[in-house]
């Protein structure tokens, strides 16, 4: 069961890592906040 949790967690983090740049790219204000 622990292995399944680790796999799903890494999968979520991987998806967030892929999707986040698209959201930041579409919202210039957020991009300016995170990248000075």
C-alpha positions in Angstrom: 0.0 0.0 0.0 2.9 2.4 0.8 4.3 1.8 -2.7 1.0 2.8 -4.3 0.9 6.0 -2.2 4.4 6.9 -3.4 3.5 6.3 -7.0 0.4 8.4 -6.9 2.2 11.2 -5.1 5.0 11.3 -7.6 2.4 11.2 -10.4 0.6 14.2 -8.9 3.9 16.1 -8.5 4.9 15.2 -12.0 1.5 16.5 -13.4 1.8 19.7 -11.4 5.3 20.2 -12.7 4.0 19.9 -16.2 0.8 21.9 -15.9 2.1 24.7 -13.6 4.3 26.5 -16.3 1.3 26.7 -18.6 -0.9 28.4 -15.9 2.0 30.8 -15.0 2.5 31.5 -18.7 -1.1 32.5 -19.1 -1.1 34.7 -16.1 1.6 37.4 -16.5 0.9 38.9 -13.0 1.7 35.5 -11.4 4.8 35.1 -13.5 6.0 38.5 -12.4 5.3 37.7 -8.8 7.3 34.4 -8.9 10.1 35.7 -11.2 11.4 39.1 -10.2 
